[in-house]
């Protein structure tokens, strides 16, 4: 016990006996001043079962990370008494909003006005940690408020299932934010409580004079298209990730994609598309228009994460490649293009995802499954496709490209799990031509299920004549490729 640093309690169902045992344990650990990370799920049930547990939590003085799941007002109230210098918090509230009857709303998870008015103000309970808090993750009914405390040291904010955002409230509360990740707006799919989506966006835009460039530190932003559209961030953000997945596209207008890109004008863009048939649907023109418009910050890198589903049963690899070539051919400033095709039969739809975050925060999976038999024919075609040739087609189609990276993941029960292809183009330092370097990496699933074998080819170089007079050498950084 004296060496315990991290404690996670997630026992169901909770009981008064367990709450009492946890209280005794925390009181025993408190004088040692060693425990740094604490996770309790469901926190509301445990804390309400033994009121003295709240006192044991406030007795801890060494906590830097606190996570409450299944929280409500009592759990959030404990934050007011915490003496530890918290650096990160993860509060996941209980889904306790009232459901409207089918004749009142079109979406089961809509919110009633009563639930909105009674939503717990989590951010308001974080005022004690203004000097230490650096990372905040909040899930479930979150509504912004003008009297939120300022948390100037917070660099990473991740929110999901929140009410239609008032952007100015977030800017005031998190003035020095570096990474912003936004998930679903919970009152988006039904009748919004106060305004329409367009009215809400215009309201946020009208306030932009007050917060324009108020987030000069913001470097990366990611989330669902409808949330980004409603935030209406009116300034350049270097790295942007947009989820274009079916779960989040219901009720979304394709034109919003261009609107978000016009707002943010990213230099590095990731598009997560599921199912892939969106590239051939009414969204096809939206992707083309959004990507080919010239903006004051040209697009330097573009990454597609393509996740196959049963809707993609008729997908042809050549058609997919041709569609993507059509999208990128006009991007004269693009230096890096990458795509990842995933067909492992397990849906891992990341609702928190951002290109430049630490790896452990880059993706939070939401798991589901479907019959992978739908994907057999597509995966067989991918297996037979020479991805090196495909990568070369992209390199040839866009003269400005310096690197192309392609990865596809198969189902884990098949021999090949992952294939990685990279092509890099640079000037020949001796001659007048250019050198194209290629690398292939294959991760093969062991038949005994004990792990994977890795096969890797060395860099292979191929000389070509120069296509232009640019003598600048290109040395790609590790961070240039965000697909790993």
C-alpha positions in Angstrom: 0.0 0.0 0.0 2.7 2.6 0.7 3.8 2.5 -2.9 0.3 2.8 -4.4 0.2 5.6 -7.0 -2.9 4.9 -9.0 -6.3 3.6 -7.8 -9.3 2.7 -10.0 -12.6 1.4 -8.5 -15.3 0.2 -10.8 -17.3 -2.4 -9.0 -20.9 -3.0 -9.9 -23.3 -2.9 -8.3 -22.0 -0.4 -5.7 -22.9 -0.8 -2.1 -22.6 0.9 1.3 -20.0 -1.7 2.4 -17.8 -0.9 -0.6 -18.2 2.8 -0.1 -17.1 2.4 3.6 -14.1 0.2 2.5 -13.0 2.8 0.0 -13.3 5.5 2.6 -11.1 3.6 5.0 -8.6 2.9 2.3 -8.4 6.6 1.3 -8.0 7.7 4.9 -5.1 5.2 5.2 -3.4 6.5 2.1 -3.9 10.2 2.7 -1.1 10.7 5.2 1.4 9.0 2.9 0.9 11.6 0.2 1.7 9.2 -2.6 -1.5 8.5 -4.5 -1.6 10.5 -7.7 -4.5 9.1 -9.8 -8.0 8.1 -8.7 -10.9 6.8 -10.7 -14.3 6.0 -9.2 -17.2 4.6 -11.2 -20.1 5.1 -10.6 -19.0 8.0 -8.3 -22.5 9.3 -7.5 -23.6 5.9 -6.1 -20.5 5.4 -4.0 -20.3 8.9 -2.5 -24.1 9.1 -1.8 -23.9 5.7 0.0 -21.4 6.9 2.6 -21.3 10.7 3.2 -17.9 10.3 4.9 -16.3 9.2 1.7 -16.5 12.8 0.5 -14.3 13.8 3.5 -11.8 11.0 2.7 -11.5 12.4 -0.9 -10.8 15.9 0.3 -8.2 14.6 2.7 -6.0 13.5 -0.2 -3.3 16.0 -0.9 -1.2 14.4 -3.7 -3.8 13.8 -6.4 -3.0 15.1 -9.9 -5.6 13.2 -11.9 -9.2 12.6 -10.8 -11.9 10.7 -12.8 -15.5 10.4 -11.9 -17.9 8.3 -14.0 -21.6 8.2 -13.4 -21.4 11.6 -11.6 -24.2 14.0 -10.6 -24.5 17.0 -8.3 -23.0 15.3 -5.2 -19.9 14.1 -7.0 -19.3 17.5 -8.6 -19.8 19.1 -5.2 -16.9 17.1 -3.8 -14.6 19.0 -6.2 -15.2 22.2 -4.1 -13.4 20.6 -1.2 -10.5 18.8 -3.0 -7.1 20.1 -1.6 -4.9 18.2 -4.1 -3.3 20.2 -6.9 -5.3 18.6 -9.7 -3.7 18.8 -13.2 -6.4 16.8 -15.1 -10.0 15.9 -14.5 -12.3 13.5 -16.3 -16.0 13.9 -15.3 -18.6 11.8 -17.0 -22.1 12.7 -15.9 -25.0 10.3 -15.8 -27.4 10.3 -18.7 -30.3 11.8 -16.7 -32.0 14.0 -19.2 -35.7 13.5 -19.8 -36.7 11.9 -23.1 -39.4 13.6 -25.1 -42.3 11.6 -26.5 -42.1 10.6 -30.2 -44.6 13.3 -31.1 -42.5 16.0 -29.5 -39.2 15.1 -31.1 -37.7 13.0 -33.9 -34.7 11.8 -31.9 -34.9 9.6 -28.8 -32.1 11.3 -27.0 -33.5 14.8 -27.2 -33.5 17.0 -24.1 -36.4 18.6 -22.3 -36.2 22.2 -21.1 -36.4 21.0 -17.5 -33.3 18.8 -17.9 -31.5 21.8 -19.5 -32.3 24.1 -16.6 -31.2 21.5 -14.1 -27.9 20.5 -15.8 -25.0 20.3 -13.4 -22.4 23.1 -13.9 -19.2 21.0 -13.8 -16.9 23.8 -14.9 -18.1 26.0 -12.1 -16.7 23.5 -9.6 -13.2 23.6 -11.0 -12.4 27.1 -9.7 -10.0 25.8 -7.0 -7.6 24.5 -9.6 -7.0 27.7 -11.6 -3.3 27.5 -11.0 -2.8 23.8 -11.7 -5.4 22.4 -14.1 -4.1 21.6 -17.6 -6.5 19.0 -19.0 -10.3 18.8 -18.8 -12.5 16.1 -20.2 -16.3 16.4 -19.7 -19.0 14.0 -21.0 -22.8 14.3 -20.9 -25.1 17.2 -20.2 -22.8 20.2 -20.2 -24.2 23.7 -20.8 -21.9 26.7 -21.0 -22.4 29.6 -18.6 -21.2 33.3 -18.7 -20.0 33.0 -15.1 -17.6 30.1 -15.6 -14.3 30.6 -13.7 -11.2 31.4 -15.8 -8.9 28.4 -16.0 -5.8 30.0 -17.7 -3.5 26.9 -17.5 -5.9 24.5 -19.3 -4.3 23.4 -22.6 -6.5 20.5 -23.6 -10.3 20.5 -23.5 -12.4 17.5 -24.6 -16.2 17.7 -24.4 -18.9 15.3 -25.7 -22.7 15.3 -25.5 -23.0 19.0 -24.6 -25.7 21.6 -25.2 -25.5 24.0 -28.1 -22.3 25.9 -27.3 -21.9 29.6 -26.7 -18.4 30.0 -28.0 -17.6 33.1 -26.0 -18.2 31.3 -22.7 -15.6 28.7 -23.6 -13.1 31.3 -24.7 -13.4 33.2 -21.5 -13.1 30.1 -19.3 -10.2 28.5 -21.3 -8.3 31.6 -22.7 -5.0 29.7 -23.4 -6.3 26.5 -24.9 -4.0 24.6 -27.2 -6.1 21.6 -28.1 -9.9 21.5 -28.5 -11.9 18.4 -29.1 -15.7 18.5 -29.5 -18.1 15.6 -29.9 -21.9 15.5 -30.2 -24.3 18.4 -29.5 -27.0 16.6 -27.6 -29.9 18.8 -28.6 -28.9 19.0 -32.3 -31.0 16.1 -33.8 -34.3 17.2 -32.4 -35.9 20.5 -31.7 -33.2 22.8 -30.3 -34.4 24.5 -27.1 -33.6 28.1 -28.0 -32.6 28.6 -31.6 -32.1 26.8 -34.9 -28.6 25.5 -35.8 -28.2 28.4 -38.2 -29.4 31.0 -35.7 -27.0 29.6 -33.1 -24.1 29.7 -35.5 -24.9 33.3 -36.5 -25.1 34.3 -32.8 -21.6 32.9 -32.2 -20.3 34.7 -35.3 -21.9 38.0 -34.3 -19.8 37.9 -31.1 -16.5 37.2 -32.9 -15.3 40.8 -32.6 -15.1 40.2 -28.9 -13.1 36.9 -29.1 -11.4 37.2 -32.4 -7.8 35.9 -31.9 -8.7 35.3 -28.2 -7.3 31.8 -28.7 -3.9 32.6 -30.3 -2.5 29.5 -28.6 -5.1 27.1 -30.2 -3.2 24.8 -32.5 -5.4 21.8 -33.0 -9.1 21.2 -33.2 -11.2 18.2 -33.9 -14.8 16.9 -33.7 -18.1 16.3 -35.3 -19.0 18.5 -38.3 -22.2 19.8 -36.7 -20.4 20.8 -33.5 -17.6 22.6 -35.4 -20.2 24.4 -37.5 -22.0 25.6 -34.4 -18.9 26.8 -32.7 -18.1 29.0 -35.7 -14.4 29.6 -34.8 -13.4 32.6 -36.9 -9.6 32.2 -37.0 -6.9 30.0 -38.4 -6.2 26.8 -36.6 -3.2 24.8 -37.9 -4.6 21.3 -37.5 -8.2 20.3 -37.9 -9.9 16.9 -37.7 -13.5 16.4 -38.9 -15.7 13.3 -38.4 -17.9 12.6 -41.4 -19.5 9.5 -40.0 -23.1 8.4 -40.4 -23.9 8.6 -36.7 -23.0 12.3 -36.8 -24.2 13.3 -40.3 -28.0 12.8 -39.7 -29.5 16.3 -40.3 -26.1 17.8 -41.3 -26.0 19.8 -44.5 -23.0 19.0 -46.8 -22.4 22.8 -47.3 -21.3 23.0 -43.6 -18.0 21.3 -44.5 -17.0 24.3 -46.6 -18.2 26.7 -44.0 -16.1 25.1 -41.3 -13.0 25.1 -43.5 -13.6 28.7 -44.4 -13.8 29.5 -40.7 -10.7 27.6 -39.6 -8.5 27.6 -42.8 -6.4 24.6 -41.6 -2.9 23.8 -42.9 -3.3 20.2 -41.9 -6.6 18.4 -42.3 -7.9 15.0 -41.3 -11.2 13.7 -42.6 -12.7 10.6 -40.9 -15.3 9.1 -43.3 -17.6 6.2 -42.5 -19.1 4.6 -44.5 -16.8 5.2 -47.5 -19.8 5.5 -49.8 -20.1 9.1 -48.6 -17.4 9.8 -51.1 -19.9 8.8 -53.9 -23.1 10.2 -52.3 -24.5 13.7 -52.1 -21.4 14.4 -50.1 -19.1 14.0 -53.1 -19.6 17.5 -54.3 -19.3 18.9 -50.8 -15.8 17.2 -50.4 -14.7 18.5 -53.8 -15.9 22.0 -53.2 -14.5 22.2 -49.7 -11.1 21.0 -50.7 -10.5 22.9 -53.9 -11.5 26.4 -52.6 -8.4 28.6 -52.3 -7.9 30.1 -48.8 -5.3 32.4 -47.3 -3.7 29.4 -45.5 -3.1 26.7 -48.1 -3.6 23.1 -47.3 -0.3 21.4 -46.8 -1.3 17.9 -45.6 -4.4 15.8 -46.0 -5.3 12.6 -44.3 -8.3 10.3 -45.0 -9.3 7.7 -42.4 -11.7 5.5 -44.3 -13.7 2.9 -42.3 -15.6 0.3 -44.2 -19.1 -0.9 -43.2 -21.8 -3.1 -44.6 -22.9 -0.2 -46.7 -19.6 -0.5 -48.7 -20.3 -4.0 -49.9 -20.2 -2.9 -53.6 -17.1 -0.7 -53.2 -14.4 -1.0 -55.8 -10.9 -0.1 -54.9 -10.2 1.5 -58.3 -13.3 3.6 -57.9 -12.2 4.7 -54.5 -8.7 5.6 -55.6 -10.0 7.5 -58.6 -12.4 9.5 -56.4 -9.6 10.5 -54.0 -7.3 11.4 -57.0 -10.1 13.6 -58.2 -10.2 15.4 -54.8 -6.5 16.0 -54.4 -5.4 16.6 -58.0 -6.1 20.4 -57.7 -4.4 20.9 -54.4 -1.2 22.6 -55.6 0.1 23.3 -52.1 -0.2 19.8 -50.8 3.1 18.2 -49.6 1.8 15.2 -47.7 -1.1 12.9 -48.5 -2.0 9.9 -46.4 -5.0 7.6 -46.1 -5.9 4.7 -43.8 -8.4 2.1 -44.9 -9.8 0.0 -42.0 -11.8 -3.2 -42.6 -11.2 -5.3 -39.5 -15.0 -5.9 -38.9 -15.0 -3.9 -35.6 -16.3 -0.4 -35.6 -14.0 1.9 -33.6 -15.5 5.3 -34.3 -13.4 7.8 -32.4 -15.5 10.5 -31.0 -12.5 12.2 -29.4 -9.8 12.5 -31.9 -7.2 15.0 -32.7 -4.1 14.8 -34.9 -1.5 16.4 -32.7 -2.5 15.1 -29.3 -0.5 12.6 -27.3 -1.2 9.1 -28.5 -3.1 8.1 -25.4 -5.6 10.9 -26.1 -5.7 10.6 -29.9 -8.6 8.2 -30.0 -11.2 7.1 -27.6 -13.0 4.1 -29.2 -16.8 3.6 -29.3 -17.1 -0.1 -30.0 -19.8 -1.8 -32.0 -19.8 -4.8 -34.4 -21.3 -6.1 -37.6 -21.0 -9.1 -39.7 -17.5 -8.9 -41.3 -18.6 -11.2 -44.1 -19.9 -8.1 -45.9 -16.3 -6.9 -46.2 -14.8 -10.1 -47.6 -14.9 -9.0 -51.2 -13.5 -5.5 -50.5 -10.8 -6.8 -48.4 -9.8 -9.5 -50.9 -9.5 -6.7 -53.5 -7.4 -4.6 -51.2 -5.1 -7.6 -50.6 -4.6 -8.0 -54.3 -4.0 -4.3 -55.0 -0.4 -3.1 -55.2 -0.5 -0.2 -52.8 2.9 0.9 -54.0 1.5 1.5 -57.4 -1.5 3.4 -55.9 0.8 5.6 -53.9 2.8 6.4 -57.0 -0.4 7.5 -58.8 -0.9 10.1 -56.1 2.7 11.2 -56.2 2.5 11.6 -59.9 -0.9 13.4 -59.9 0.1 16.2 -57.5 3.5 17.7 -58.4 3.8 19.5 -55.0 3.6 16.2 -53.0 6.7 15.2 -51.1 5.3 12.2 -49.4 2.4 9.7 -49.8 1.5 7.2 -47.1 -1.1 4.5 -47.4 -2.1 2.0 -44.7 -4.8 -0.6 -44.7 -5.9 -2.9 -41.8 -7.4 -6.2 -42.4 -9.5 -8.4 -40.1 -7.4 -9.7 -37.3 -8.1 -13.4 -38.0 -6.5 -13.2 -41.4 -2.8 -13.6 -42.0 -2.0 -10.0 -42.8 -3.2 -7.4 -40.3 -1.5 -4.1 -41.4 0.2 -3.0 -44.6 2.1 0.3 -44.6 3.3 1.9 -47.8 5.3 5.2 -47.9 6.8 7.0 -50.9 9.0 10.1 -50.4 10.2 12.4 -53.2 13.3 14.6 -52.9 15.7 16.2 -55.2 18.8 14.3 -56.3 21.7 16.2 -54.6 24.1 15.0 -57.3 22.1 15.0 -60.6 19.3 17.2 -61.9 16.5 14.6 -61.3 14.6 13.5 -58.3 14.7 10.4 -56.1 11.6 8.6 -55.0 12.2 6.5 -51.9 9.8 3.7 -51.0 9.2 1.7 -47.8 6.7 -1.1 -47.1 5.9 -2.5 -43.7 3.7 -5.6 -43.1 2.5 -6.7 -39.7 1.5 -10.4 -39.9 -0.7 -12.0 -37.3 0.8 -15.2 -35.8 -1.2 -18.3 -36.2 -0.7 -19.2 -32.5 -2.3 -15.9 -31.5 0.7 -14.9 -29.4 1.5 -11.7 -31.2 2.7 -10.4 -34.6 5.7 -10.7 -36.8 6.9 -7.7 -38.5 8.3 -7.7 -42.0 9.9 -4.5 -43.3 11.7 -3.7 -46.5 14.6 -1.3 -46.6 14.3 2.0 -48.3 14.4 1.6 -52.0 15.4 4.5 -54.2 14.4 5.2 -57.8 15.7 8.1 -59.8 13.6 10.2 -62.1 14.2 13.3 -64.2 13.3 16.6 -62.6 9.8 17.9 -63.2 10.6 21.5 -62.1 13.5 23.8 -61.0 12.9 23.6 -57.3 16.3 22.8 -55.6 14.9 22.7 -52.1 15.6 19.4 -50.3 12.8 17.9 -48.3 13.5 16.2 -45.0 10.2 15.0 -43.5 9.7 15.1 -39.8 8.2 12.3 -37.8 5.1 14.4 -37.1 4.4 15.0 -40.8 2.6 11.6 -40.9 -0.3 11.5 -38.5 -1.7 8.2 -39.7 0.3 6.1 -37.4 
